[in-house]
Amino acid sequence: MTDKPHEQRSGWLMHGNKPGDPQTAPRCGAKTRRGTSCQAPAMRGKKRCRLHGGKSTGPKTVAGKVRSSQNAFKHGRRSIKAEEDRKKLWADLRAVTYSMKDKGYL
């Protein structure tokens, strides 16, 4: 500890912001409902504050794009393969039922 009560701290702050005077930091460019801009300091290297973030630019890699295209997939019950399997199963069941009726079992 030092004897000075208000000495400047050293080290990095949260969210990658540099220590120092927050009044000199670039401001967020998001607009409020009144039409004025947000007065919070912008994140390091960005134009928006931590609350506004900005729009996502989406995945860039091939793996990310494939993962993004599968994000609404839940169970596959209505997938093309499942529909084809279901139609084949019902056709087989009908064929067995008709053959049993012909032989007099039903």
C-alpha positions in Angstrom: 0.0 0.0 0.0 1.0 3.5 -0.6 0.5 6.6 1.5 -1.4 8.3 -1.3 -5.1 7.5 -1.0 -6.1 8.2 -4.7 -3.2 6.8 -6.6 -3.8 5.6 -10.1 -4.2 1.8 -10.3 -2.1 -0.2 -12.7 -3.3 -3.2 -14.7 -6.2 -3.9 -17.1 -9.8 -3.3 -16.4 -12.8 -5.5 -17.3 -13.6 -6.3 -21.0 -10.1 -5.5 -22.2 -10.4 -1.8 -21.5 -7.2 0.1 -20.6 -6.8 1.8 -17.3 -7.0 5.5 -17.2 -9.5 8.3 -17.5 -12.9 6.8 -18.8 -13.9 10.3 -20.0 -11.3 10.2 -22.8 -12.5 6.8 -24.1 -14.4 6.7 -27.4 -18.2 6.7 -26.8 -20.7 4.1 -27.9 -22.5 5.0 -31.1 -25.9 3.4 -30.3 -28.9 5.6 -30.4 -31.4 5.9 -27.6 -35.2 6.2 -28.0 -34.8 10.0 -27.7 -32.4 10.0 -30.6 -29.3 10.9 -28.6 -26.3 8.6 -28.6 -25.4 6.3 -25.7 -22.8 7.9 -23.5 -21.1 4.7 -22.2 -17.5 4.1 -23.2 -17.1 1.9 -26.3 -15.3 -1.5 -25.9 -11.7 -1.7 -27.0 -11.5 -1.8 -30.8 -15.2 -1.6 -31.2 -17.8 1.2 -31.8 -20.4 0.0 -29.2 -20.4 -0.4 -25.5 -20.7 -3.7 -23.6 -24.4 -3.3 -23.3 -25.2 -2.6 -27.0 -22.7 -4.9 -28.6 -23.8 -4.5 -32.2 -25.2 -6.9 -34.8 -23.7 -10.3 -35.3 -21.8 -10.8 -38.5 -22.5 -14.5 -38.5 -20.2 -17.5 -38.8 -17.1 -17.1 -41.0 -15.7 -20.7 -41.2 -17.2 -23.6 -43.0 -17.7 -25.5 -39.7 -19.4 -22.5 -38.2 -21.8 -22.2 -41.2 -22.7 -25.9 -41.0 -23.3 -25.6 -37.2 -25.4 -22.5 -37.8 -27.6 -24.2 -40.5 -28.4 -27.0 -38.0 -29.4 -24.8 -35.1 -33.1 -25.2 -35.7 -32.9 -29.0 -35.9 -34.7 -30.6 -33.0 -35.4 -34.3 -33.5 -35.7 -35.2 -37.2 -39.2 -36.6 -36.9 -40.3 -34.7 -40.0 -37.0 -35.1 -42.0 -37.1 -36.6 -45.5 -35.5 -39.8 -44.4 -38.0 -40.2 -41.5 -40.9 -39.6 -43.8 -39.7 -42.2 -46.3 -39.1 -44.8 -43.5 -42.6 -44.1 -42.2 -44.2 -44.5 -45.6 -42.3 -47.8 -46.2 -43.4 -49.1 -42.8 -47.1 -48.3 -43.4 -46.9 -49.9 -46.9 -45.4 -53.1 -45.4 -48.1 -53.1 -42.7 -50.9 -52.7 -45.3 -49.4 -55.6 -47.3 -49.3 -57.9 -44.3 -52.8 -56.9 -43.3 -54.2 -57.6 -46.8 -52.4 -60.9 -47.0 -53.8 -61.9 -43.6 -57.4 -61.0 -44.8 -56.9 -63.0 -47.9 -55.9 -66.1 -45.9 -58.9 -65.6 -43.5 -57.0 -64.7 -40.4 -58.8 -61.4 -40.0 
